[in-house]
Amino acid sequence: MRITHRLILIATVLAALAGTASAHAAAVIEVSGDHAVRRFDPMVPPPSASDMPRPPAGYAARTAKASAAATRPARARRSTAPGRRAVTRVLKRAVRAKKIKRADYRRWTRQWAQARRTLRGLRGARRAQLYYVYVSVESLALTGRLIPSRMPAAFLQVARNRQYWPKLPFPASEDRVSFRGSQILFEYFPGRGLQIHPLSTFKKANLIHGACIREEPGCDHPALAQLLDEMTRLAVRRGRGFVAWEYLFGFGGGSPPWMSGMAQATAVQALARASQLLGRRDYLTWARRGLGAFETAPPAGVRTAGPEGGVAYLQYSFAPRLYIFNAFLQSLIGLYDYSVITGDTRARRLYDEAEPEAERQVPLSDVGDWSLYNYRGHESNADYHELLREFLQSMCTRRLGEVFCLYAKRYHGYQVDPPVLKLNVPDLTTKGDVTPIRFNVSKLSAVAVTITKNGKVALDSVRTFRRGSGSFFWRPRSRGLYTVRVAAKELRTGRGLKDRGSTELEVEPDPDA
């Protein structure tokens, strides 16, 4: 398919609008042999931009028993001789059927044996991490899921975990790890070892691409090509006619291997952008092969019916009724960008089919002073609220709908506007009577009330209130003129935004006293 100069220009502008790399940088543990160094890398996305929080309870696609098995710590499982033999048998069958190369067979067989020997010398938490990865490959073999296209990723994880756990520094949860000679990003998940992280890796590709478009430091054409060449070798033939970049560990009730619509769309987007920048038409072939995930129902794909009745794309293929707002929008952005760069009508159809559902879902994410992370779910933390705002702004910048612009602006206001506090305190009350100190606050806030008379404190109290009306209750012990001061400090953004108000309250003697 020919890419016109006009489409190239549009795609370049869209890439530039994605923001600077420095605003999305993070630390990474870089491994070289037996040494590891933690350093800041502007091309590595932070967890807030590319991590995946655990789905809320109740969204597992399988039974509670299966969900528990999927998330059980590695140390609670046991490797078995049948499991070890199953891996060897699968490899032998694949090489005899000429589905894998003999060189790959020798390399993977050697890595498998080395991992088993390394396990014997490890103890405690370090052993548990490698053990989980090792047993996961056994499980794939025993259940018939260690297919040839899945082997590169499975044995790469075995090799990298074997390299890391004997001597290198113990990482913290969510630490990103890279290895010398490779551009792939791993992430440490406690109890599950180092796991290939497709979303982070493809976002890294987009950050490198953006640096090149803006002619900034960090632009590295060879590194971008290496990253995408590595990732295309890890693409798995997941469903009929399509490939996916999978996650190979139990997570949030889902059993491996599972896929993410957000990661898949980011892969499609990154491959299309790099094809344009580097002149690599083979990347378009891989991107096109990934589109089928958005035409396939879960658990194989990510296409489902949304809460508003339209087409929606899932964050997690194992959670068909978990509608995550930011992930859905990024799926649409990835499909749209690919269609603009290539003129691909199939990708544009997939975008057009789901965009109306997104327009209807966006207002459902608004709680009046903040956003929800998922439909009828919990509220976003500060990072995920900002991520949703960024995606809304990206949709707005692309002129994909007024509703996206409206909520991008509104959600920015929730981040920067101070709380608005309105008092509703009576002018007069009676000594000994329970007196309400009523107010209305526009945002979730810590509200403090202080009542004084002649410099002496009669009431000093702080409580947390959600958006809307609230009140403190006070029983005055003496008559006179009191000063009522109320202050609100919002609790969501970390900016310490405040509002305050004050009034006077006259307390009369009790006529019955």
DALINHU-V92719 format. One record per backbone hydrogen bond with DSSP energy under -1.0 kcal/mol. NH is the residue of the N-H (numbers start at 0). CO is the residue of the C=O. E is the energy in kcal/mol with one decimal. If there is no record, write none. Layout:
nh: (NH:NH)
co: (CO:CO)
e: (E:E)
//
This chain:
nh: (7:8:9:10:11:12:13:14:15:16:17:18:23:25:27:28:29:30:31:34:36:38:40:43:48:49:50:58:66:67:68:69:70:75:76:83:84:85:86:87:88:89:90:91:92:93:94:95:96:97:98:104:105:106:107:108:109:110:111:112:113:114:115:116:117:118:119:120:121:127:128:129:130:131:132:133:134:135:136:137:138:139:140:141:142:143:144:145:146:149:150:153:154:155:156:157:158:159:160:161:162:163:164:167:173:174:176:177:179:181:185:186:187:188:191:194:196:200:201:202:203:204:205:206:207:208:209:210:211:212:213:215:218:223:224:225:226:227:228:229:230:231:232:234:235:237:238:241:242:243:246:250:253:257:260:263:264:265:266:267:268:269:270:271:272:273:274:275:276:277:278:282:284:285:286:287:288:290:292:293:294:300:301:302:303:305:308:311:313:316:318:321:324:327:328:329:330:331:332:333:334:335:336:337:338:339:340:341:342:347:348:349:350:351:352:353:354:357:358:359:360:361:363:364:365:366:371:372:374:376:379:384:385:386:387:388:389:390:391:392:393:394:395:396:397:398:399:404:405:406:407:408:409:410:411:412:413:415:416:421:423:428:430:431:432:434:436:438:439:440:441:444:445:446:447:448:449:450:451:452:455:457:458:460:462:464:467:469:471:473:479:481:482:483:484:485:486:487:488:489:490:498:500:502:504:505:506:507:512)
co: (3:4:5:6:7:8:9:10:11:12:14:15:20:40:38:175:36:177:34:31:29:27:25:40:45:45:46:55:62:63:64:65:66:72:73:79:80:81:82:83:84:85:86:87:88:89:90:91:92:94:93:100:101:102:103:104:105:106:107:108:109:110:111:112:113:114:115:117:118:123:124:125:126:127:128:129:130:131:132:133:134:135:136:137:138:140:139:139:144:146:146:149:150:151:152:153:154:155:156:157:158:159:160:163:187:171:185:28:30:178:176:194:174:192:188:186:184:196:197:198:199:200:201:202:203:204:205:206:207:208:209:210:215:219:220:221:222:223:224:225:226:227:228:231:243:235:241:238:288:235:257:253:250:246:313:259:260:261:262:263:264:265:266:267:268:269:270:271:272:273:274:279:280:281:282:283:284:287:289:290:291:296:292:295:311:309:305:303:301:258:315:318:372:323:324:325:326:327:328:329:330:331:332:333:334:335:336:337:338:343:344:345:346:347:348:349:350:353:354:355:356:357:360:361:362:369:364:377:322:373:370:380:381:382:383:384:385:386:387:388:389:390:391:392:393:395:394:400:401:402:403:404:405:406:407:408:409:411:412:439:437:505:507:475:429:473:471:469:421:467:419:464:488:462:486:460:484:458:482:455:452:450:450:448:446:444:440:438:436:434:506:504:451:502:449:500:447:498:445:496:443:487:485:483:481:426:479:428:509)
e: (-2.1:-2.3:-2.4:-2.7:-2.3:-2.2:-2.5:-2.3:-2.0:-1.7:-1.3:-1.1:-2.2:-1.5:-2.5:-3.0:-3.3:-2.6:-3.0:-1.8:-2.3:-2.5:-2.8:-2.0:-1.6:-1.1:-3.0:-1.3:-2.7:-2.3:-1.9:-2.0:-1.3:-1.5:-1.9:-2.2:-2.9:-2.1:-1.7:-1.7:-2.8:-2.5:-2.1:-2.3:-2.7:-2.2:-2.2:-2.3:-2.0:-1.0:-2.9:-2.3:-2.4:-2.3:-3.0:-2.3:-2.1:-2.4:-2.3:-2.0:-2.5:-2.2:-1.7:-2.1:-2.6:-2.2:-1.3:-1.1:-1.4:-1.9:-1.7:-1.6:-2.9:-2.1:-1.5:-2.6:-3.1:-2.1:-1.5:-1.7:-2.6:-2.0:-2.2:-2.8:-1.7:-1.2:-2.7:-1.1:-1.9:-1.4:-1.1:-2.1:-2.8:-1.6:-2.1:-1.6:-2.4:-2.7:-2.3:-2.2:-1.9:-1.9:-2.3:-1.6:-2.1:-2.2:-2.4:-2.7:-2.9:-2.0:-2.8:-2.3:-2.2:-2.3:-3.0:-2.7:-2.4:-2.2:-2.8:-2.2:-2.1:-1.7:-1.9:-2.2:-2.4:-2.5:-2.7:-2.2:-1.9:-2.5:-2.2:-3.1:-1.5:-2.3:-2.5:-2.6:-2.7:-2.1:-2.4:-2.7:-2.4:-2.3:-1.3:-1.0:-3.0:-1.8:-1.2:-1.4:-1.7:-2.1:-2.8:-2.0:-2.4:-1.9:-1.3:-2.5:-2.5:-2.1:-2.1:-2.3:-2.5:-2.8:-2.7:-2.0:-2.5:-2.5:-2.1:-1.7:-2.3:-3.2:-1.2:-1.2:-1.2:-1.7:-2.5:-2.7:-1.9:-1.2:-1.3:-2.0:-1.6:-2.3:-2.5:-2.5:-2.6:-3.7:-1.9:-2.8:-2.2:-2.3:-1.5:-1.5:-1.4:-2.1:-2.0:-2.2:-2.0:-1.9:-2.5:-2.5:-2.0:-2.8:-2.9:-2.1:-2.2:-2.3:-2.6:-2.2:-2.3:-1.7:-2.2:-2.2:-2.1:-3.1:-2.4:-1.0:-2.3:-1.7:-2.3:-1.7:-2.0:-2.3:-1.2:-1.9:-1.3:-2.5:-2.6:-2.9:-2.5:-2.2:-2.4:-2.3:-2.0:-2.1:-2.1:-2.4:-2.6:-2.2:-2.5:-2.6:-2.4:-2.3:-2.3:-3.2:-1.7:-2.0:-2.2:-1.1:-2.7:-2.1:-1.9:-2.2:-2.2:-2.7:-1.6:-2.0:-1.8:-1.5:-2.9:-2.6:-2.9:-2.3:-3.0:-2.4:-2.2:-3.4:-3.4:-2.2:-2.3:-2.6:-1.4:-2.5:-2.8:-3.2:-2.9:-2.7:-2.7:-2.8:-2.2:-2.3:-1.9:-3.6:-1.6:-2.3:-2.3:-2.7:-3.0:-2.3:-1.5:-2.3:-2.3:-2.8:-2.9:-3.2:-2.7:-3.0:-2.5:-3.3:-2.2:-2.3:-2.0:-1.9:-2.8:-2.2:-2.6:-2.7:-2.9:-2.8:-1.6)
//
